């Protein structure tokens, strides 16, 4: 069977089209999605009560693995799908021999701290304690007065590592 005939069957008879997958940072479980919704609702209530102070006091922290790899191109991720089916999703997960974990803290006015865990070190309670002390010092330098108003802190609840 020729490529043209196969393409005709897929497009016209089976009503399929070739589309790109949507990239998402991670695929969450139902429980994780519920937790995110609850936290978002609580934060929205805090925001509605005092929007100006919320935005200036809020500090968010997240961790992410930085991988060294060649990602799949959009062309390589294409796949056939029927018009009535939803667009497929795929999380970016690639094996890598070289990785580093980055801890990032930011607020409404920009970055407060970026820390890269040294190679061969482990994330421990002491690591976090030292990181929070470093964040405290950076807030004092970069955002004078923020500590006296109080900091609203949010750490990503989906673990970046196990």
C-alpha positions as CSV (number, residue, x, y, z in Angstrom):
1,X,0.0,0.0,0.0
2,X,1.4,3.4,-0.9
3,X,2.0,6.2,1.6
4,X,-0.5,8.4,-0.2
5,X,-3.2,5.7,0.1
6,X,-2.5,5.0,3.8
7,X,-2.6,8.8,4.4
8,X,-6.0,9.0,2.6
9,X,-7.5,6.2,4.7
10,X,-6.3,7.8,7.9
11,X,-7.5,11.3,7.1
12,X,-10.6,10.7,5.1
13,X,-12.1,7.4,6.0
14,X,-11.0,7.1,9.7
15,X,-11.2,10.9,10.2
16,X,-7.8,11.1,12.0
17,X,-5.5,14.1,12.0
18,X,-1.8,14.4,13.0
19,X,-1.4,16.7,16.0
20,X,1.3,17.8,18.5
21,X,1.1,16.6,22.1
22,X,0.7,19.2,24.9
23,X,3.7,19.3,27.2
24,X,2.9,19.6,30.9
25,X,5.5,19.7,33.7
26,X,4.1,16.7,35.4
27,X,0.9,14.6,35.4
28,X,-0.8,14.9,38.8
29,X,-2.8,12.3,40.6
30,X,-6.4,13.0,41.7
31,X,-5.2,13.6,45.3
32,X,-2.5,16.0,44.3
33,X,-5.0,17.9,42.1
34,X,-7.4,18.2,45.1
35,X,-4.6,19.5,47.3
36,X,-3.7,22.1,44.7
37,X,-7.3,23.2,44.5
38,X,-7.6,23.5,48.3
39,X,-4.4,25.5,48.5
40,X,-5.4,27.7,45.6
41,X,-8.8,28.4,47.2
42,X,-7.2,29.3,50.5
43,X,-4.7,31.6,48.8
44,X,-7.5,33.3,46.8
45,X,-9.4,34.0,50.1
46,X,-6.2,35.6,51.5
47,X,-5.7,37.6,48.3
48,X,-9.4,38.9,48.3
49,X,-9.0,40.0,52.0
50,X,-6.0,42.2,51.3
51,X,-4.7,42.1,47.7
52,X,-1.9,44.7,48.1
53,X,-0.2,43.1,51.1
54,X,-0.8,39.6,49.8
55,X,1.2,40.3,46.6
56,X,4.0,42.0,48.4
57,X,4.3,39.4,51.2
58,X,3.9,36.2,49.2
59,X,7.0,34.1,48.6
60,X,6.9,30.9,46.6
61,X,9.5,28.1,46.6
62,X,9.8,25.2,44.1
63,X,12.5,22.6,43.4
64,X,13.2,21.2,40.0
65,X,15.7,18.8,38.5
66,X,17.8,20.3,35.7
67,X,18.6,17.5,33.3
68,X,21.3,17.5,30.6
69,X,19.7,15.8,27.6
70,X,18.5,16.4,24.1
71,X,14.7,16.7,24.2
72,X,12.4,15.2,21.7
73,X,11.4,17.7,19.0
74,X,7.8,18.8,18.2
75,X,8.1,16.9,14.9
76,X,9.2,13.7,16.7
77,X,6.2,14.0,19.2
78,X,3.5,14.0,16.5
79,X,1.0,11.2,16.5
80,X,-2.3,10.3,14.8
81,X,-5.6,11.1,16.6
82,X,-9.3,11.1,15.8
83,X,-11.0,14.5,15.8
84,X,-13.3,13.4,18.7
85,X,-10.5,12.4,21.0
86,X,-8.7,14.9,23.3
87,X,-5.2,16.0,22.6
88,X,-2.7,13.7,24.2
89,X,-0.4,14.9,26.9
90,X,3.1,13.8,27.7
91,X,5.3,14.7,30.6
92,X,8.9,15.5,29.8
93,X,10.8,12.6,31.3
94,X,14.2,11.6,30.0
95,X,16.9,9.5,31.5
96,X,20.0,11.5,32.2
97,X,23.3,10.7,33.8
98,X,23.9,14.4,34.8
99,X,21.3,16.1,37.0
100,X,21.3,18.9,39.5
101,X,18.4,20.1,41.8
102,X,17.6,23.8,41.8
103,X,15.7,25.4,44.7
104,X,14.1,28.7,43.6
105,X,12.4,31.3,45.8
106,X,10.5,34.2,44.3
107,X,8.0,36.9,45.1
108,X,5.8,39.5,43.3
109,X,8.9,41.6,42.6
110,X,11.1,38.9,41.3
111,X,13.6,36.3,42.3
112,X,14.8,36.1,45.9
113,X,17.1,33.1,45.9
114,X,18.3,30.3,43.5
115,X,20.3,27.5,45.1
116,X,21.8,24.5,43.3
117,X,22.4,21.5,45.5
118,X,26.1,20.5,45.3
119,X,26.8,17.3,43.4
120,X,26.8,14.2,45.5
121,X,24.9,16.0,48.4
122,X,21.5,14.9,49.7
123,X,18.4,17.0,50.5
124,X,18.0,16.8,54.3
125,X,16.3,18.8,57.0
126,X,19.6,20.6,57.7
127,X,19.9,21.6,54.0
128,X,16.4,23.2,54.2
129,X,17.2,24.9,57.5
130,X,20.3,26.4,55.9
131,X,18.4,27.3,52.8
132,X,15.7,29.2,54.8
133,X,18.5,31.1,56.7
134,X,20.0,32.1,53.4
135,X,16.5,33.1,52.2
136,X,16.0,35.2,55.3
137,X,19.3,37.1,54.6
138,X,18.3,37.6,51.0
139,X,14.9,39.0,51.9
140,X,16.6,41.4,54.3
141,X,18.9,42.7,51.6
142,X,16.6,42.7,48.6
143,X,13.2,43.5,50.2
144,X,13.8,45.7,53.3
145,X,10.7,45.8,55.5
146,X,9.1,42.6,54.1
147,X,10.0,40.6,57.2
148,X,8.3,43.1,59.5
149,X,5.0,42.8,57.6
150,X,5.3,39.0,57.7
151,X,6.0,36.6,54.8
152,X,3.3,34.3,53.4
153,X,5.3,31.2,52.3
154,X,4.3,28.5,49.8
155,X,6.4,25.5,49.0
156,X,5.4,23.3,46.1
157,X,3.6,20.2,47.5
158,X,4.5,17.9,44.6
159,X,7.9,16.4,45.4
160,X,10.6,17.1,42.9
161,X,12.6,14.0,44.1
162,X,12.0,10.9,46.2
